[in-house]
């Protein structure tokens, strides 16, 4: 069982000294990964069911994780999640590969989602209705940029012809973790994800939906790494480990609507001693 520290770019962790201390403590405590989510803007009034108020602080996840990379050496760096259809996939592929390169290679996990906040898309001047197919195509375009020596891709939303995008990531791939607790997200993870991260406790049958979609796509569902929100009860984490869940995410803030289980570097270190040590 791996342990990730979730929402490390929001609320108190938007302050440089705090996020640096939390990142260092996480690595020392045995956390395998740090995760940061995304909202470019938040609407006023607050849009239910968003847990974040209009003035709540949240950093750009790629930039925040680059800062974390500079103060750590081994811990993996995950976007949990970026809203992919809001981003240019060519720029995003470059930024993520750059982060992985500067972090030493092989440390980045690219968590992606389609988004749900229509007001955010409107503020960016982007269509909301086609975000699902746009996300699928953007994943394919980024993988082309990472895997091809001289990349060509032709799609409905993005096309490029014979371009070089450097640096290339190790193995010419960056793992893509699909986020979301909907049937559409589960099916997307099964079709094209290296991992699946429902964030909250998934509704009954959602993981089976992902596995069926993988089999339909000719993939082995066992190769898709599953991350779930960490239960507060250690016995429940042990049960998830027996079920083959690869990782649990421990919230350090409530940005994703999950109650924070740790808040300070001391809390993080204590969690390592009290919980993570039991799984080593």
C-alpha positions as CSV (number, residue, x, y, z in Angstrom):
1,X,0.0,0.0,0.0
2,X,1.3,3.4,-1.0
3,X,0.3,6.6,0.8
4,X,-0.2,9.9,-1.0
5,X,-0.6,13.3,0.6
6,X,-3.6,15.0,-1.0
7,X,-4.4,18.7,-1.6
8,X,-0.9,20.0,-0.9
9,X,-1.5,23.2,-2.9
10,X,-4.5,24.7,-1.2
11,X,-5.4,26.7,1.9
12,X,-2.3,26.8,4.3
13,X,-0.2,24.9,1.8
14,X,-0.3,28.0,-0.5
15,X,2.3,29.6,1.6
16,X,5.9,28.8,0.6
17,X,7.2,27.9,4.1
18,X,4.2,25.7,4.9
19,X,4.2,23.7,1.7
20,X,7.9,23.2,1.8
21,X,7.7,21.9,5.4
22,X,4.8,19.6,4.6
23,X,6.6,18.2,1.5
24,X,9.8,17.5,3.4
25,X,7.9,16.0,6.2
26,X,5.9,13.8,3.8
27,X,9.1,12.4,2.3
28,X,10.6,11.8,5.7
29,X,7.4,10.1,7.0
30,X,7.3,7.6,4.1
31,X,4.6,9.1,1.9
32,X,5.1,7.9,-1.6
33,X,3.5,10.9,-3.4
34,X,2.2,14.5,-3.1
35,X,-0.9,15.5,-4.9
36,X,-2.3,19.0,-5.9
37,X,-5.6,19.8,-7.5
38,X,-6.8,22.6,-9.7
39,X,-9.2,25.5,-10.0
40,X,-8.0,28.4,-12.1
41,X,-10.9,30.6,-10.8
42,X,-13.7,30.1,-8.4
43,X,-17.1,31.8,-9.0
44,X,-18.9,34.2,-6.6
45,X,-21.3,33.2,-5.3
46,X,-20.0,29.7,-4.4
47,X,-21.3,27.0,-6.8
48,X,-22.6,23.9,-5.0
49,X,-21.4,21.2,-4.5
50,X,-17.9,22.9,-4.6
51,X,-16.3,22.8,-1.2
52,X,-14.2,25.9,-2.0
53,X,-15.4,29.4,-1.4
54,X,-14.7,32.2,-3.9
55,X,-11.7,33.6,-2.0
56,X,-10.2,30.3,-1.0
57,X,-6.5,29.9,-1.9
58,X,-5.3,27.3,-4.4
59,X,-2.1,27.3,-6.4
60,X,-1.5,26.1,-9.9
61,X,-0.7,22.4,-9.4
62,X,2.2,22.0,-11.8
63,X,4.0,25.1,-10.5
64,X,3.3,24.1,-6.9
65,X,4.7,20.6,-7.5
66,X,7.8,22.0,-9.1
67,X,8.4,23.9,-5.9
68,X,7.9,20.7,-4.0
69,X,10.3,18.9,-6.3
70,X,13.0,21.4,-5.4
71,X,12.8,20.7,-1.7
72,X,12.5,16.8,-1.9
73,X,14.4,14.0,-3.6
74,X,12.2,10.9,-4.0
75,X,8.6,11.5,-3.3
76,X,6.4,11.3,-6.4
77,X,4.5,14.3,-7.7
78,X,0.9,14.0,-8.8
79,X,-1.7,16.3,-10.1
80,X,-4.9,15.4,-8.4
81,X,-6.4,16.5,-10.6
82,X,-5.8,19.0,-13.4
83,X,-8.8,20.0,-15.5
84,X,-7.4,18.9,-18.8
85,X,-10.0,20.3,-21.2
86,X,-9.3,23.8,-19.8
87,X,-5.7,23.5,-20.8
88,X,-3.8,23.5,-24.1
89,X,-2.5,19.9,-24.4
90,X,0.7,20.9,-26.2
91,X,1.7,23.4,-23.5
92,X,0.6,21.0,-20.8
93,X,2.7,18.1,-22.2
94,X,5.7,20.4,-22.3
95,X,5.1,21.7,-18.7
96,X,4.6,18.2,-17.2
97,X,7.6,16.7,-19.0
98,X,9.7,19.7,-17.8
99,X,8.6,19.1,-14.2
100,X,9.5,15.5,-14.5
101,X,12.9,16.3,-16.0
102,X,13.8,18.8,-13.3
103,X,12.6,16.4,-10.6
104,X,15.0,13.8,-11.8
105,X,12.8,11.7,-14.0
106,X,10.1,9.2,-13.3
107,X,8.5,11.1,-10.4
108,X,5.4,12.7,-12.0
109,X,1.9,11.2,-12.1
110,X,-0.5,13.2,-14.3
111,X,-4.0,13.1,-12.7
112,X,-6.6,14.4,-15.1
113,X,-10.3,15.1,-15.0
114,X,-12.9,16.7,-17.2
115,X,-14.1,19.3,-14.7
116,X,-17.7,20.1,-13.6
117,X,-17.7,23.8,-12.9
118,X,-19.4,25.5,-15.9
119,X,-18.6,29.0,-14.6
120,X,-14.9,28.2,-14.6
121,X,-15.0,27.2,-18.3
122,X,-16.9,30.3,-19.1
123,X,-14.3,32.5,-17.5
124,X,-11.7,30.8,-19.6
125,X,-13.7,31.3,-22.8
126,X,-13.9,27.5,-23.3
127,X,-16.9,25.3,-24.2
128,X,-18.3,23.1,-21.4
129,X,-20.4,20.6,-23.4
130,X,-17.6,18.8,-25.3
131,X,-15.2,18.5,-22.3
132,X,-15.4,14.7,-22.3
133,X,-14.3,14.0,-25.9
134,X,-11.9,16.9,-25.7
135,X,-10.2,15.3,-22.7
136,X,-9.9,11.9,-24.5
137,X,-8.2,13.6,-27.5
138,X,-5.9,15.7,-25.4
139,X,-4.6,12.6,-23.6
140,X,-3.8,11.0,-27.0
141,X,-2.1,14.2,-28.2
142,X,0.1,14.5,-25.1
143,X,1.1,10.8,-25.4
144,X,2.1,11.5,-29.1
145,X,4.3,14.4,-28.0
146,X,6.0,12.3,-25.3
147,X,6.4,9.1,-27.3
148,X,7.2,10.1,-30.8
149,X,10.7,11.4,-31.8
150,X,9.0,13.9,-34.2
151,X,5.4,14.1,-33.3
152,X,2.3,14.2,-35.6
153,X,-1.2,14.2,-34.4
154,X,-4.5,15.0,-36.1
155,X,-7.7,15.3,-34.2
156,X,-11.0,17.2,-34.0
157,X,-9.8,19.7,-31.4
158,X,-5.9,19.7,-31.7
159,X,-3.6,18.9,-34.6
160,X,0.2,19.2,-35.2
161,X,2.5,18.0,-37.8
162,X,6.2,17.0,-37.4
163,X,7.1,18.9,-34.2
164,X,9.7,18.2,-31.6
165,X,8.8,18.6,-27.9
166,X,11.7,18.3,-25.5
167,X,12.5,17.0,-22.9
168,X,11.1,13.6,-23.5
169,X,10.1,11.8,-20.3
170,X,11.9,8.6,-19.2
171,X,10.4,5.7,-21.2
172,X,8.7,8.3,-23.3
173,X,5.6,8.2,-21.1
174,X,4.1,9.8,-18.0
175,X,1.5,7.8,-16.2
176,X,-2.0,9.3,-16.6
177,X,-4.4,8.8,-13.7
178,X,-8.0,9.5,-14.5
179,X,-10.0,11.2,-11.7
180,X,-13.7,11.3,-11.0
181,X,-16.4,9.4,-9.3
182,X,-18.8,9.1,-12.2
183,X,-19.5,6.3,-14.5
184,X,-18.0,8.3,-17.4
185,X,-14.8,8.8,-15.5
186,X,-14.6,5.1,-14.6
187,X,-15.1,4.1,-18.2
188,X,-12.4,6.6,-19.3
189,X,-10.0,5.2,-16.8
190,X,-10.7,1.7,-18.1
191,X,-10.2,2.8,-21.7
192,X,-7.1,4.9,-21.4
193,X,-5.9,5.4,-17.9
194,X,-2.7,4.1,-16.2
195,X,-4.5,4.7,-12.9
196,X,-8.0,5.6,-11.5
197,X,-8.6,8.0,-8.7
198,X,-12.2,8.5,-7.7
199,X,-11.0,10.7,-4.8
200,X,-13.9,10.1,-2.6
201,X,-15.2,6.6,-1.6
202,X,-16.6,5.3,-4.9
203,X,-20.2,4.4,-5.3
204,X,-21.0,0.7,-5.4
205,X,-20.1,-0.8,-8.7
206,X,-17.9,2.0,-10.0
207,X,-14.6,0.1,-9.8
208,X,-16.3,-2.8,-11.6
209,X,-17.4,-0.4,-14.3
210,X,-13.8,0.7,-14.8
211,X,-12.7,-3.0,-15.0
212,X,-15.4,-3.8,-17.6
213,X,-14.4,-0.8,-19.7
214,X,-10.8,-2.0,-19.6
215,X,-11.7,-5.5,-20.7
216,X,-13.9,-4.1,-23.5
217,X,-10.9,-2.0,-24.7
218,X,-8.7,-5.1,-24.7
219,X,-6.7,-4.1,-21.6
220,X,-5.9,-6.0,-18.4
221,X,-7.8,-4.1,-15.6
222,X,-5.1,-5.3,-13.1
223,X,-2.6,-3.0,-14.7
224,X,-4.7,0.1,-13.8
225,X,-3.5,1.4,-10.4
226,X,-6.4,2.4,-8.1
227,X,-6.1,5.3,-5.6
228,X,-8.8,5.9,-3.1
229,X,-9.3,8.5,-0.3
230,X,-7.7,7.2,2.9
231,X,-10.2,6.0,5.6
232,X,-9.5,7.4,9.0
233,X,-9.7,3.8,10.4
234,X,-6.4,2.0,9.9
235,X,-8.3,-1.3,9.8
236,X,-10.2,-0.1,6.7
237,X,-6.9,0.7,5.0
238,X,-5.7,-2.8,5.7
239,X,-8.9,-4.0,4.1
240,X,-8.3,-1.9,1.0
241,X,-4.8,-3.3,0.8
242,X,-6.2,-6.9,0.8
243,X,-8.5,-5.8,-2.1
244,X,-5.5,-4.8,-4.2
245,X,-6.0,-1.0,-3.9
246,X,-2.6,0.5,-4.7
247,X,-2.7,3.8,-2.9
248,X,-4.7,5.8,-0.4
249,X,-4.7,9.6,-0.4
250,X,-4.5,11.4,2.9
251,X,-6.0,14.9,2.8
252,X,-3.9,17.7,4.2
253,X,-6.7,20.2,3.5
254,X,-10.4,20.1,2.7
255,X,-10.1,21.4,-0.8
256,X,-11.6,18.3,-2.4
257,X,-14.4,18.1,0.1
258,X,-12.6,15.5,2.2
259,X,-11.9,16.3,5.9
260,X,-8.2,17.0,6.5
261,X,-6.5,14.1,8.4
262,X,-3.2,16.0,8.9
263,X,-2.6,19.7,8.8
264,X,1.0,20.4,9.9
265,X,4.5,18.9,9.3
266,X,4.3,17.4,12.7
267,X,1.0,15.8,11.9
268,X,2.5,14.4,8.8
269,X,5.4,12.9,10.6
270,X,3.1,11.5,13.3
271,X,0.9,9.8,10.6
272,X,4.1,8.2,9.2
273,X,4.9,6.7,12.6
274,X,1.4,5.7,13.6
275,X,0.0,4.5,10.2
276,X,2.4,4.2,7.3
277,X,5.0,2.3,9.4
278,X,2.4,-0.5,9.9
279,X,2.4,-1.2,6.1
280,X,6.2,-1.4,5.6
